[in-house]
């Protein structure tokens, strides 16, 4: 028996919203990951299955290793189809906002969504959602937004409404947002849900291979370079740092998704509790990815030093400056949190 993470009154309100409207758009955050894509596709497929018109609109492109997902090719990417994306958003009766907690997380798509007259419904598991939504289904204790989408479908229509394609998308989101169930996944409900997904006929082992054994040559060579030349350990703080400049990314002909998961690699070393990956996607714009193990709250560090946030063990932020400035912020963060990082 699943615990109800979403209060019944919120489910009743969601049911009314869906029943009383016909055209839906599902949006997710910029640089969409497996959970953003998986939850969005599952929600779109569910809405279509009950006779609604539904589309997914993303701010920018998604990683190539997610292109196999059912209906992935139907998602509209704002950066490459701006006019069509704006038309869909403007014409929507309702906009579902998945896997983000504030409109600015939509990047270039944010203005269009904010200007749309359609009510916004949030389904998300990040802390502190902003007050911009008609209805907020927010559950930070969930392992992923994909878990919440499963719960929505299950509560609205029962397990029988879950198609194999929906299950593939949901499982992909849950798997990728928990590091293949290595963190944020110690609740029994997660595995009850996985059992329901497998009951639809999905092959979870095949999904794993499609996501993680589907790398490009550039990705493999980049991994070797990172491990040999760009990974630095800070044993006095039980921490590690990876840096990649824009020139280095260009040198390895990096494409979308090639850097996915690199931040997790240092955590394989004994004693490392905190990993930081600084990636200069554009000159002067550095993306910050943070991972931790145990009780160390990298989301608190992300908020304090990198203007970001996220989950306790998986967070991020940005630095709009040079790589040297970003590294200096990291070193200051280590100094500020050394006691927590070295606590027994």
Backbone as numpy.savetxt, mean C-alpha at the origin, in Angstrom:
# Nx Ny Nz CAx CAy CAz Cx Cy Cz
-15.26 -17.93 13.35 -16.10 -16.73 13.35 -15.22 -15.49 13.35
-15.43 -14.62 12.36 -14.64 -13.40 12.28 -15.12 -12.36 13.28
-14.17 -11.65 13.86 -14.52 -10.49 14.67 -14.95 -9.36 13.75
-15.90 -8.53 14.20 -16.36 -7.42 13.37 -15.49 -6.20 13.61
-14.54 -5.94 12.74 -13.71 -4.74 12.88 -14.48 -3.49 12.49
-15.48 -3.67 11.64 -16.27 -2.53 11.15 -17.61 -2.53 11.88
-17.96 -1.46 12.60 -19.24 -1.41 13.34 -20.44 -1.60 12.42
-21.49 -2.20 12.95 -22.67 -2.51 12.15 -23.31 -1.25 11.58
-23.33 -0.16 12.34 -23.96 1.06 11.82 -23.22 1.59 10.59
-21.90 1.39 10.55 -21.14 1.80 9.37 -21.46 0.89 8.18
-21.61 -0.39 8.43 -21.98 -1.31 7.36 -23.37 -0.99 6.83
-24.29 -0.64 7.71 -25.63 -0.27 7.27 -25.57 0.98 6.39
-24.77 1.96 6.79 -24.63 3.18 5.99 -24.01 2.88 4.64
-23.00 1.99 4.63 -22.35 1.62 3.36 -23.33 0.91 2.44
-24.13 0.00 2.99 -25.12 -0.71 2.18 -26.08 0.28 1.52
-26.53 1.27 2.28 -27.45 2.27 1.73 -26.79 3.06 0.61
-25.55 3.47 0.81 -24.82 4.23 -0.21 -24.71 3.42 -1.50
-24.35 2.15 -1.38 -24.19 1.31 -2.57 -25.53 1.08 -3.25
-26.56 0.79 -2.46 -27.87 0.49 -3.05 -28.47 1.70 -3.77
-28.21 2.89 -3.28 -28.86 4.09 -3.81 -28.09 4.77 -4.93
-26.95 4.23 -5.33 -26.14 4.84 -6.38 -25.74 3.81 -7.42
-25.32 4.32 -8.60 -25.04 3.42 -9.73 -23.61 3.51 -10.24
-23.01 4.69 -10.22 -21.68 4.87 -10.83 -20.65 5.11 -9.72
-19.65 4.24 -9.69 -18.64 4.30 -8.65 -17.24 4.39 -9.26
-16.40 5.16 -8.60 -14.98 5.20 -8.94 -14.20 4.84 -7.69
-13.20 3.99 -7.85 -12.32 3.58 -6.76 -10.95 4.20 -7.01
-10.44 4.94 -6.03 -9.12 5.56 -6.17 -8.21 5.07 -5.05
-6.91 5.05 -5.33 -5.91 4.63 -4.34 -4.72 5.58 -4.42
-3.80 5.45 -3.48 -2.71 6.42 -3.32 -1.70 6.38 -4.47
-0.93 7.45 -4.58 0.14 7.51 -5.58 1.19 6.44 -5.29
1.91 6.06 -6.33 2.86 4.94 -6.24 2.17 3.71 -5.64
1.09 3.26 -6.26 0.28 2.20 -5.67 1.06 0.89 -5.52
0.89 0.26 -4.36 1.55 -1.00 -4.06 0.55 -2.15 -4.19
0.95 -3.33 -3.74 0.09 -4.49 -3.89 -1.22 -4.36 -3.18
-1.22 -3.75 -2.00 -2.47 -3.60 -1.25 -3.39 -2.58 -1.92
-2.83 -1.47 -2.37 -3.65 -0.46 -3.05 -4.29 -1.03 -4.30
-3.50 -1.73 -5.10 -4.01 -2.31 -6.35 -4.97 -3.46 -6.06
-4.57 -4.35 -5.17 -5.41 -5.51 -4.88 -6.76 -5.14 -4.30
-6.76 -4.25 -3.32 -8.04 -3.84 -2.70 -8.92 -3.10 -3.69
-8.31 -2.25 -4.52 -9.09 -1.47 -5.50 -9.73 -2.37 -6.55
-8.95 -3.32 -7.06 -9.51 -4.23 -8.07 -10.63 -5.08 -7.48
-10.42 -5.58 -6.26 -11.45 -6.41 -5.64 -12.74 -5.62 -5.43
-12.61 -4.37 -4.99 -13.80 -3.54 -4.77 -14.51 -3.26 -6.09
-13.73 -2.96 -7.12 -14.32 -2.71 -8.44 -15.06 -3.95 -8.94
-14.43 -5.11 -8.84 -15.05 -6.34 -9.33 -16.31 -6.69 -8.54
-16.29 -6.43 -7.23 -17.49 -6.69 -6.43 -18.64 -5.79 -6.87
-18.36 -4.50 -7.02 -19.42 -3.56 -7.42 -20.00 -3.95 -8.78
-19.14 -4.35 -9.70 -19.63 -4.79 -11.01 -20.48 -6.05 -10.89
-20.11 -6.93 -9.96 -20.83 -8.19 -9.82 -22.26 -8.00 -9.32
-22.52 -6.87 -8.69 -23.89 -6.60 -8.21 -24.60 -5.60 -9.11
-24.07 -5.43 -10.32 -24.77 -4.64 -11.33 -24.43 -3.16 -11.37
-23.40 -2.74 -10.67 -23.02 -1.33 -10.66 -21.96 -1.05 -11.74
-21.85 0.20 -12.12 -20.76 0.65 -12.98 -19.60 1.08 -12.09
-18.44 0.50 -12.30 -17.32 0.79 -11.41 -16.01 0.78 -12.19
-15.13 1.73 -11.83 -13.81 1.83 -12.44 -12.78 2.17 -11.36
-11.55 1.76 -11.60 -10.43 2.14 -10.75 -9.63 3.23 -11.46
-9.33 4.30 -10.72 -8.48 5.37 -11.23 -7.29 5.52 -10.28
-6.08 5.42 -10.82 -4.87 5.55 -10.02 -4.11 6.81 -10.42
-3.39 7.41 -9.48 -2.63 8.62 -9.82 -1.52 8.37 -10.83
-0.77 7.28 -10.63 0.32 6.92 -11.54 0.38 5.41 -11.67
1.33 4.94 -12.45 1.34 3.53 -12.80 1.71 2.64 -11.62
1.35 1.38 -11.75 1.59 0.38 -10.71 2.75 -0.52 -11.14
3.36 -1.26 -10.21 4.49 -2.11 -10.55 4.12 -3.19 -11.56
5.07 -3.52 -12.42 4.84 -4.51 -13.46 4.48 -5.87 -12.90
4.99 -6.20 -11.70 4.72 -7.53 -11.16 3.27 -7.70 -10.68
2.47 -6.63 -10.79 1.04 -6.73 -10.48 0.18 -6.73 -11.73
0.81 -6.67 -12.90 0.05 -6.54 -14.15 -0.77 -7.78 -14.48
-0.44 -8.93 -13.89 -1.17 -10.17 -14.15 -2.53 -10.22 -13.47
-2.75 -9.35 -12.48 -3.99 -9.41 -11.72 -5.21 -9.22 -12.63
-6.29 -9.95 -12.36 -7.49 -9.83 -13.19 -7.99 -8.39 -13.25
-8.25 -7.91 -14.46 -8.78 -6.57 -14.73 -7.76 -5.46 -14.47
-6.50 -5.81 -14.21 -5.50 -4.76 -13.98 -5.37 -3.83 -15.19
-5.49 -4.40 -16.37 -5.35 -3.58 -17.58 -6.48 -2.58 -17.75
-7.57 -2.76 -17.00 -8.71 -1.85 -17.11 -8.57 -0.63 -16.21
-7.59 -0.64 -15.30 -7.42 0.51 -14.42 -6.95 1.73 -15.23
-7.49 2.88 -14.89 -7.16 4.12 -15.59 -6.09 4.86 -14.79
-4.99 5.20 -15.44 -3.87 5.88 -14.79 -3.91 7.36 -15.17
-4.03 8.21 -14.17 -4.19 9.66 -14.38 -3.03 10.24 -15.19
-1.82 9.83 -14.89 -0.65 10.43 -15.55 -0.61 10.17 -17.04
-1.22 9.09 -17.51 -1.19 8.76 -18.93 -2.55 8.93 -19.61
-3.61 9.12 -18.82 -4.95 9.31 -19.40 -5.71 10.32 -18.55
-5.15 11.53 -18.43 -5.70 12.54 -17.51 -7.15 12.90 -17.83
-7.45 13.13 -19.09 -8.81 13.56 -19.46 -9.84 12.49 -19.10
-9.53 11.25 -19.45 -10.46 10.15 -19.14 -10.61 9.97 -17.63
-9.51 10.08 -16.91 -9.56 9.94 -15.45 -10.43 11.03 -14.84
-10.25 12.26 -15.29 -11.05 13.37 -14.76 -12.53 13.18 -15.08
-12.83 12.69 -16.28 -14.22 12.47 -16.65 -14.87 11.42 -15.75
-14.16 10.34 -15.48 -14.70 9.30 -14.61 -14.95 9.81 -13.20
-13.98 10.55 -12.67 -14.12 11.08 -11.31 -15.28 12.08 -11.23
-15.38 12.95 -12.22 -16.44 13.98 -12.21 -17.82 13.38 -12.36
-17.93 12.25 -13.07 -19.23 11.65 -13.33 -19.68 10.66 -12.25
-18.80 10.35 -11.32 -19.10 9.32 -10.32 -20.20 9.78 -9.36
-21.05 8.83 -8.97 -22.01 9.08 -7.90 -21.34 8.98 -6.53
-20.37 8.09 -6.43 -19.65 7.86 -5.18 -18.19 7.56 -5.52
-17.28 8.07 -4.70 -15.85 7.77 -4.87 -15.38 6.98 -3.66
-14.92 5.75 -3.90 -14.32 4.95 -2.84 -12.83 5.28 -2.77
-12.38 5.61 -1.58 -10.98 5.99 -1.35 -10.31 4.87 -0.56
-9.40 4.15 -1.19 -8.84 2.95 -0.59 -7.35 3.08 -0.32
-6.95 2.65 0.85 -5.56 2.50 1.26 -4.81 3.83 1.40
-5.50 4.88 1.78 -4.85 6.14 2.14 -5.76 6.88 3.10
-5.18 7.79 3.88 -5.97 8.44 4.92 -6.15 9.94 4.73
-5.59 10.49 3.63 -5.76 11.93 3.37 -5.67 12.17 1.87
-6.45 13.12 1.38 -6.52 13.39 -0.06 -5.15 13.71 -0.68
-4.25 14.45 -0.01 -2.94 14.70 -0.61 -2.17 13.45 -0.99
-2.49 12.30 -0.37 -1.81 11.04 -0.72 -2.14 10.59 -2.14
-3.12 11.26 -2.78 -3.47 10.93 -4.16 -2.55 11.61 -5.16
-1.68 12.49 -4.71 -0.78 13.18 -5.62 -1.52 13.98 -6.67
-1.18 13.75 -7.95 -1.75 14.54 -9.04 -3.26 14.33 -9.18
-3.77 13.25 -8.67 -5.21 12.96 -8.74 -6.00 13.68 -7.65
-5.31 14.19 -6.65 -5.97 14.74 -5.48 -6.91 15.89 -5.78
-6.51 16.81 -6.64 -7.34 17.99 -6.93 -8.66 17.58 -7.57
-8.60 16.62 -8.49 -9.83 16.18 -9.17 -10.78 15.51 -8.19
-10.25 14.70 -7.29 -11.09 14.02 -6.31 -11.67 15.03 -5.31
-10.84 15.97 -4.86 -11.32 16.97 -3.90 -12.41 17.85 -4.50
-12.29 18.13 -5.81 -13.26 19.01 -6.46 -14.55 18.29 -6.84
-14.54 16.97 -6.86 -15.72 16.21 -7.28 -16.85 16.37 -6.27
-18.07 16.45 -6.78 -19.23 16.62 -5.90 -19.65 15.31 -5.25
-19.19 14.20 -5.79 -19.59 12.90 -5.26 -19.09 12.70 -3.83
-19.90 12.09 -2.97 -19.43 11.78 -1.62 -18.27 10.77 -1.68
-17.37 10.88 -0.70 -16.21 10.00 -0.62 -16.38 9.03 0.53
-16.09 7.76 0.25 -16.14 6.71 1.27 -14.73 6.15 1.44
-14.24 6.20 2.67 -12.90 5.71 2.97 -12.93 4.27 3.46
-12.06 3.44 2.90 -11.79 2.10 3.44 -10.27 2.01 3.57
-9.79 1.95 4.83 -8.35 2.11 5.03 -7.93 1.56 6.38
-6.62 1.28 6.50 -6.10 0.77 7.78 -4.95 1.62 8.31
-4.80 2.84 7.81 -3.78 3.74 8.34 -4.34 4.58 9.48
-3.44 5.00 10.35 -3.85 5.80 11.50 -4.29 7.20 11.07
-5.13 7.81 11.88 -5.49 9.23 11.81 -6.05 9.66 10.44
-7.16 9.09 9.99 -7.77 9.55 8.74 -8.27 10.98 8.87
-8.13 11.75 7.80 -8.60 13.13 7.84 -10.12 13.18 7.71
-10.66 14.31 8.04 -12.12 14.50 8.04 -12.58 15.00 6.68
-12.43 14.16 5.65 -12.80 14.56 4.29 -13.76 13.57 3.65
-14.31 12.66 4.45 -15.08 11.56 3.89 -16.48 11.51 4.51
-17.45 11.20 3.67 -18.81 11.04 4.16 -18.89 9.88 5.14
-18.17 8.82 4.83 -18.16 7.62 5.66 -16.73 7.10 5.72
-16.23 6.83 6.93 -14.87 6.32 7.11 -14.91 4.94 7.73
-14.53 3.94 6.95 -14.36 2.58 7.46 -12.87 2.42 7.72
-12.45 2.86 8.89 -11.02 2.90 9.23 -10.75 1.91 10.35
-9.81 0.99 10.11 -9.48 -0.03 11.11 -7.98 -0.26 11.09
-7.21 0.52 11.86 -5.76 0.37 11.86 -5.28 -1.01 12.31
-6.11 -1.74 13.01 -5.70 -3.08 13.45 -5.72 -4.10 12.32
-6.35 -3.78 11.20 -6.36 -4.68 10.05 -4.96 -4.77 9.45
-4.63 -5.93 8.89 -3.30 -6.11 8.31 -3.14 -5.36 7.00
-4.25 -5.03 6.37 -4.21 -4.40 5.04 -5.59 -3.87 4.70
-5.63 -3.00 3.72 -6.93 -2.55 3.22 -7.64 -3.69 2.50
-6.86 -4.57 1.90 -7.46 -5.74 1.24 -8.24 -6.60 2.23
-7.73 -6.74 3.44 -8.49 -7.46 4.47 -9.83 -6.79 4.71
-9.83 -5.47 4.76 -11.08 -4.74 5.00 -12.05 -4.88 3.84
-11.53 -4.90 2.62 -12.41 -5.10 1.47 -13.05 -6.48 1.52
-12.28 -7.49 1.92 -12.88 -8.81 2.12 -14.02 -8.72 3.12
-13.77 -8.06 4.23 -14.79 -7.95 5.27 -16.02 -7.22 4.77
-15.84 -6.20 3.96 -16.97 -5.47 3.39 -17.80 -6.39 2.51
-17.15 -7.11 1.60 -17.87 -8.02 0.71 -18.59 -9.10 1.52
-17.88 -9.65 2.49 -18.44 -10.72 3.33 -19.66 -10.24 4.10
-19.57 -9.04 4.66 -20.68 -8.51 5.47 -21.87 -8.10 4.60
-21.60 -7.60 3.40 -22.68 -7.13 2.54 -23.39 -8.27 1.82
-22.62 -9.27 1.37 -23.20 -10.26 0.47 -22.86 -11.70 0.82
-22.05 -11.93 1.83 -21.68 -13.29 2.20 -20.50 -13.82 1.40
-19.93 -14.92 1.90 -18.74 -15.49 1.27 -19.01 -15.94 -0.16
-20.26 -16.31 -0.46 -20.59 -16.77 -1.80 -20.45 -15.71 -2.86
-20.41 -14.44 -2.45 -20.27 -13.35 -3.42 -18.84 -13.16 -3.89
-17.91 -13.84 -3.22 -16.49 -13.66 -3.51 -16.09 -14.51 -4.71
-15.74 -13.88 -5.81 -15.28 -14.62 -6.98 -13.80 -14.95 -6.84
-13.33 -15.86 -7.67 -11.91 -16.21 -7.64 -11.05 -15.01 -8.01
-11.50 -14.19 -8.94 -10.74 -13.00 -9.31 -10.65 -12.00 -8.15
-11.75 -11.81 -7.44 -11.70 -10.94 -6.26 -10.73 -11.52 -5.23
-10.78 -12.82 -5.03 -9.93 -13.46 -4.04 -8.45 -13.34 -4.41
-8.12 -13.46 -5.69 -6.73 -13.29 -6.12 -6.23 -11.89 -5.77
-7.05 -10.90 -6.04 -6.65 -9.52 -5.75 -6.50 -9.29 -4.25
-7.45 -9.79 -3.47 -7.40 -9.60 -2.02 -6.20 -10.32 -1.42
-5.96 -11.55 -1.83 -4.82 -12.29 -1.28 -3.51 -11.59 -1.62
-3.39 -11.08 -2.84 -2.18 -10.36 -3.23 -1.95 -9.15 -2.33
-3.02 -8.41 -2.06 -2.90 -7.25 -1.19 -2.50 -7.61 0.22
-3.13 -8.64 0.77 -2.80 -9.07 2.13 -1.37 -9.59 2.20
-0.98 -10.39 1.22 0.37 -10.97 1.22 1.45 -9.91 1.13
1.28 -8.96 0.21 2.33 -7.96 0.01 2.40 -6.96 1.14
1.28 -6.67 1.79 1.30 -5.66 2.85 1.74 -6.22 4.20
1.97 -7.52 4.25 2.45 -8.14 5.50 3.82 -8.79 5.31
4.49 -8.48 4.19 5.77 -9.13 3.93 5.62 -10.63 3.87
4.61 -11.09 3.10 4.29 -12.52 3.02 3.95 -13.09 4.40
3.17 -12.30 5.14 2.68 -12.68 6.47 3.82 -12.81 7.48
4.83 -11.96 7.32 5.96 -11.94 8.26 5.80 -10.87 9.32
4.91 -9.89 9.11 4.65 -8.87 10.13 3.21 -8.38 9.98
2.72 -7.73 11.04 1.34 -7.21 11.07 0.33 -8.30 10.72
0.63 -9.53 11.12 -0.23 -10.64 10.67 -0.36 -11.73 11.73
-0.45 -11.33 12.98 -0.46 -12.31 14.07 -1.86 -12.51 14.66
-2.88 -12.10 13.90 -4.26 -12.29 14.35 -4.87 -13.49 13.64
-5.61 -14.29 14.37 -6.16 -15.51 13.77 -7.14 -15.21 12.64
-7.82 -14.07 12.73 -8.79 -13.71 11.69 -8.16 -13.69 10.30
-6.90 -13.27 10.23 -6.22 -13.17 8.94 -6.23 -14.53 8.24
-6.01 -15.58 9.00 -5.89 -16.91 8.41 -7.26 -17.54 8.17
-8.26 -17.11 8.92 -9.63 -17.49 8.58 -10.02 -16.90 7.23
-9.61 -15.66 7.00 -9.88 -15.00 5.72 -9.13 -15.69 4.60
-7.85 -16.01 4.83 -7.07 -16.72 3.82 -7.74 -18.03 3.45
-8.27 -18.73 4.44 -8.97 -19.99 4.16 -10.17 -19.76 3.25
-10.91 -18.68 3.48 -12.06 -18.36 2.62 -11.59 -18.02 1.21
-10.47 -17.34 1.10 -9.93 -17.00 -0.23 -9.52 -18.27 -0.98
-8.85 -19.17 -0.29 -8.42 -20.42 -0.92 -9.63 -21.25 -1.34
-10.71 -21.15 -0.59 -11.93 -21.90 -0.92 -12.51 -21.50 -2.28
-12.16 -20.32 -2.78 -12.64 -19.91 -4.10 -11.86 -20.58 -5.22
-10.75 -21.24 -4.87 -9.96 -21.93 -5.88 -8.66 -21.23 -6.26
-8.29 -20.19 -5.54 -7.03 -19.53 -5.86 -5.85 -20.43 -5.51
-4.75 -20.22 -6.20 -3.50 -20.92 -5.92 -2.56 -19.93 -5.27
-2.48 -19.95 -3.96 -1.68 -18.95 -3.25 -0.20 -19.09 -3.57
0.27 -20.29 -3.84 1.68 -20.49 -4.18 1.99 -19.86 -5.54
1.07 -20.01 -6.47 1.25 -19.39 -7.79 1.23 -17.88 -7.69
0.35 -17.33 -6.86 0.31 -15.88 -6.65 1.65 -15.39 -6.11
2.21 -16.12 -5.16 3.53 -15.74 -4.61 4.57 -15.70 -5.71
4.58 -16.72 -6.57 5.59 -16.76 -7.64 5.38 -15.63 -8.63
4.13 -15.33 -8.94 3.87 -14.27 -9.91 4.31 -12.91 -9.39
4.23 -12.72 -8.07 4.61 -11.43 -7.49 6.11 -11.36 -7.21
6.68 -12.40 -6.63 8.05 -12.33 -6.15 9.07 -13.03 -7.04
8.63 -13.87 -7.97 9.56 -14.52 -8.89 9.32 -14.04 -10.31
9.14 -12.74 -10.42 8.77 -12.15 -11.70 9.60 -10.90 -11.96
10.85 -10.91 -11.48 11.68 -9.71 -11.54 12.37 -9.56 -12.89
12.69 -8.32 -13.20 13.44 -8.01 -14.41 14.93 -8.21 -14.18
15.69 -8.26 -15.27 17.14 -8.34 -15.16 17.68 -7.12 -14.41
17.10 -5.96 -14.68 17.54 -4.74 -14.00 17.37 -4.87 -12.49
16.26 -5.43 -12.08 16.00 -5.60 -10.65 17.05 -6.51 -10.00
17.37 -7.62 -10.63 18.33 -8.56 -10.06 19.72 -7.94 -9.97
20.13 -7.22 -11.01 21.45 -6.57 -10.97 21.47 -5.45 -9.93
20.35 -4.74 -9.81 20.25 -3.68 -8.80 20.37 -4.27 -7.40
19.73 -5.39 -7.15 19.81 -6.04 -5.84 21.27 -6.36 -5.48
22.01 -6.91 -6.46 23.41 -7.23 -6.21 24.22 -5.98 -5.88
23.97 -4.92 -6.63 24.67 -3.66 -6.40 24.35 -3.10 -5.01
23.10 -3.14 -4.65 22.68 -2.64 -3.34 23.35 -3.42 -2.22
23.32 -4.73 -2.31 23.88 -5.55 -1.24 25.39 -5.38 -1.12
26.06 -5.21 -2.24 27.53 -5.14 -2.21 28.04 -3.73 -1.92
27.37 -2.71 -2.50 27.94 -1.37 -2.46 27.12 -0.32 -1.72
25.83 -0.54 -1.54 24.97 0.55 -1.06 24.31 0.29 0.29
24.57 -0.84 0.87 23.97 -1.19 2.15 24.97 -0.94 3.27
24.57 -0.11 4.24 25.46 0.23 5.36 24.77 -0.13 6.67
25.51 -0.77 7.55 24.97 -1.16 8.85 25.46 -0.23 9.94
24.60 -0.02 10.93 24.91 0.80 12.10 24.69 -0.06 13.34
25.67 -0.91 13.67 25.46 -1.90 14.73 25.16 -1.31 16.10
25.66 -0.09 16.38 25.38 0.51 17.68 23.91 0.92 17.83
23.22 0.98 16.69 21.79 1.34 16.72 20.90 0.22 16.18
21.50 -0.94 15.88 20.73 -2.06 15.32 19.96 -1.64 14.08
20.61 -0.85 13.23 19.93 -0.26 12.08 20.74 -0.45 10.80
20.09 -0.18 9.68 20.74 -0.28 8.38 20.18 0.79 7.45
20.98 1.16 6.46 20.59 2.20 5.51 20.97 1.79 4.10
20.04 2.00 3.17 20.30 1.88 1.73 20.04 3.23 1.09
20.93 3.68 0.24 20.71 4.91 -0.52 20.89 4.63 -2.00
20.02 5.20 -2.81 20.16 5.12 -4.26 19.85 6.50 -4.84
20.80 7.07 -5.54 20.60 8.37 -6.16 19.86 8.21 -7.49
19.41 9.34 -8.01 18.72 9.33 -9.30 19.64 8.79 -10.39
20.90 9.18 -10.37 21.85 8.70 -11.37 22.01 7.18 -11.29
22.03 6.64 -10.08 22.17 5.18 -9.94 20.93 4.46 -10.45
19.75 5.01 -10.19 18.53 4.41 -10.70 18.53 4.40 -12.23
19.00 5.49 -12.83 19.08 5.57 -14.29 20.13 4.59 -14.83
21.22 4.45 -14.12 22.29 3.54 -14.54 21.79 2.11 -14.66
20.91 1.71 -13.77 20.39 0.34 -13.80 19.07 0.23 -14.55
18.68 1.31 -15.22 17.45 1.30 -16.02 16.26 0.81 -15.20
16.14 1.36 -13.99 15.10 0.91 -13.07 13.72 1.32 -13.57
12.79 0.37 -13.53 11.40 0.66 -13.89 10.52 0.49 -12.66
9.24 0.78 -12.83 8.29 0.75 -11.72 8.31 -0.61 -11.04
8.54 -0.62 -9.74 8.50 -1.84 -8.98 9.85 -2.50 -8.77
10.90 -2.06 -9.49 12.20 -2.71 -9.36 12.84 -2.51 -7.99
12.46 -1.45 -7.29 13.02 -1.21 -5.95 12.11 -1.74 -4.84
10.98 -2.32 -5.22 10.03 -2.82 -4.23 10.67 -3.90 -3.37
10.56 -3.76 -2.06 11.04 -4.78 -1.15 12.49 -4.69 -0.76
13.27 -3.82 -1.40 14.69 -3.73 -1.06 14.89 -3.32 0.40
13.97 -2.50 0.91 14.10 -2.02 2.30 14.00 -3.17 3.30
13.39 -4.27 2.91 13.24 -5.40 3.83 14.51 -6.23 3.96
15.39 -6.18 2.97 16.54 -7.08 2.95 17.46 -6.94 4.16
17.77 -5.73 4.63 18.66 -5.62 5.79 18.11 -6.28 7.05
16.80 -6.43 7.14 16.20 -7.03 8.33 16.52 -8.53 8.44
17.07 -9.09 7.36 17.47 -10.49 7.41 18.75 -10.70 8.22
19.50 -9.63 8.46 20.73 -9.74 9.24 20.41 -9.79 10.73
21.06 -10.68 11.41 20.86 -10.82 12.85 21.13 -9.50 13.56
20.18 -9.10 14.40 20.35 -7.91 15.21 19.78 -6.64 14.63
19.49 -6.60 13.34 18.95 -5.39 12.72 17.46 -5.27 13.04
17.08 -4.15 13.65 15.69 -3.92 14.03 15.01 -2.84 13.18
15.83 -2.05 12.47 15.29 -0.91 11.75 16.05 -0.73 10.44
15.31 -0.58 9.35 15.91 -0.42 8.03 15.32 0.81 7.35
16.19 1.59 6.71 15.78 2.81 6.00 16.30 2.74 4.57
15.45 3.08 3.63 15.82 3.11 2.21 15.51 4.50 1.68
16.55 5.22 1.24 16.41 6.56 0.67 16.59 6.45 -0.84
15.55 6.79 -1.58 15.53 6.60 -3.03 15.22 7.93 -3.72
16.19 8.44 -4.48 16.04 9.73 -5.16 15.40 9.49 -6.53
14.08 9.48 -6.57 13.38 9.20 -7.82 13.54 10.33 -8.82
13.59 11.55 -8.33 13.88 12.73 -9.15 14.91 13.56 -8.40
15.76 14.31 -9.11 16.74 15.15 -8.41 16.06 16.06 -7.40
16.48 15.96 -6.14 15.90 16.80 -5.10 14.62 16.27 -4.48
14.16 15.10 -4.91 12.96 14.49 -4.33 13.29 13.06 -3.93
13.38 12.83 -2.63 13.81 11.53 -2.11 12.66 10.85 -1.39
12.32 9.68 -1.83 11.32 8.86 -1.16 11.98 8.08 -0.03
11.31 8.02 1.10 11.85 7.35 2.28 10.96 6.16 2.61
11.56 4.97 2.64 10.86 3.76 3.06 11.49 3.26 4.35
10.67 2.92 5.33 11.15 2.48 6.63 10.49 1.16 7.01
11.28 0.25 7.57 10.75 -1.00 8.08 11.39 -1.29 9.44
10.64 -1.96 10.30 11.17 -2.33 11.61 10.62 -3.68 12.00
11.21 -4.26 13.02 10.71 -5.51 13.58 10.42 -5.31 15.05
9.57 -6.17 15.59 9.25 -6.08 17.00 8.42 -4.85 17.32
8.72 -4.24 18.44 7.90 -3.13 18.93 8.42 -1.76 18.51
9.49 -1.70 17.71 10.00 -0.38 17.35 9.05 0.32 16.38
8.55 1.53 16.75 7.54 2.21 15.93 8.16 3.10 14.86
8.43 2.54 13.70 9.05 3.37 12.67 8.08 4.43 12.13
6.78 4.27 12.37 5.85 5.32 11.95 6.03 6.60 12.77
6.37 6.44 14.04 6.63 7.63 14.88 7.87 8.34 14.40
8.90 7.59 14.09 10.14 8.18 13.55 9.87 8.85 12.20
9.07 8.20 11.35 8.74 8.76 10.04 8.07 10.12 10.16
7.14 10.23 11.10 6.43 11.49 11.30 7.36 12.59 11.81
8.25 12.22 12.72 9.12 13.22 13.34 10.22 13.72 12.42
10.79 12.84 11.59 11.96 13.22 10.82 11.73 13.32 9.32
10.67 12.67 8.80 10.50 12.64 7.35 9.11 13.08 6.90
8.35 13.71 7.78 7.04 14.23 7.41 6.10 13.17 6.89
6.25 11.95 7.38 5.44 10.85 6.87 4.68 10.14 7.95
4.49 8.85 7.78 3.75 8.04 8.73 3.50 6.68 8.15
2.53 5.98 8.70 2.20 4.64 8.22 1.93 3.71 9.37
2.42 2.49 9.24 2.21 1.46 10.25 3.42 1.37 11.17
3.23 0.68 12.29 4.32 0.57 13.26 5.58 -0.04 12.64
5.42 -1.05 11.80 6.57 -1.74 11.23 6.81 -1.44 9.75
6.00 -0.59 9.17 6.18 -0.25 7.75 5.65 1.15 7.51
6.57 2.07 7.24 6.20 3.48 7.11 7.01 4.14 6.00
6.72 5.41 5.78 7.45 6.13 4.75 7.32 7.63 4.91
8.01 8.35 4.03 7.97 9.80 4.04 8.71 10.34 2.83
9.05 11.62 2.86 9.75 12.26 1.75 10.73 13.29 2.27
11.76 13.54 1.50 12.69 14.63 1.75 12.86 15.39 0.45
12.57 16.67 0.47 12.72 17.50 -0.72 14.01 18.29 -0.58
15.12 17.60 -0.81 16.45 18.20 -0.65 17.46 17.21 -1.23
18.70 17.38 -0.90 19.75 16.51 -1.41 19.80 15.19 -0.64
20.50 14.23 -1.22 20.69 12.95 -0.54 21.48 13.16 0.75
22.42 14.07 0.74 23.22 14.34 1.94 22.34 14.81 3.09
21.37 15.66 2.79 20.45 16.14 3.82 19.59 14.99 4.33
19.14 14.12 3.42 18.31 12.99 3.83 19.09 12.03 4.73
20.34 11.77 4.38 21.17 10.89 5.22 21.39 11.52 6.59
21.60 12.83 6.61 21.78 13.52 7.90 20.54 13.39 8.77
19.36 13.48 8.17 18.11 13.27 8.92 18.05 11.86 9.50
18.47 10.89 8.69 18.49 9.51 9.17 19.42 9.36 10.36
20.60 9.94 10.28 21.56 9.82 11.39 21.04 10.50 12.65
20.37 11.63 12.48 19.78 12.31 13.63 18.65 11.45 14.23
17.90 10.77 13.38 16.84 9.90 13.87 17.42 8.73 14.67
18.52 8.17 14.18 19.17 7.08 14.92 19.61 7.55 16.30
20.17 8.73 16.34 20.63 9.27 17.62 19.45 9.48 18.58
18.34 9.98 18.03 17.17 10.26 18.87 16.50 9.00 19.38
16.57 7.91 18.59 15.87 6.69 18.95 16.79 5.54 19.33
18.05 5.86 19.61 19.01 4.79 19.91 18.60 3.95 21.12
18.05 4.60 22.11 17.64 3.87 23.33 16.58 2.83 22.98
15.56 3.24 22.20 14.50 2.31 21.81 15.02 1.20 20.90
15.97 1.55 20.02 16.49 0.57 19.07 17.40 -0.47 19.73
17.99 -0.11 20.84 18.92 -1.03 21.49 18.35 -1.66 22.75
17.10 -1.35 23.06 16.48 -1.92 24.26 16.33 -3.42 24.10
16.57 -4.14 25.19 16.44 -5.61 25.16 14.96 -6.00 25.10
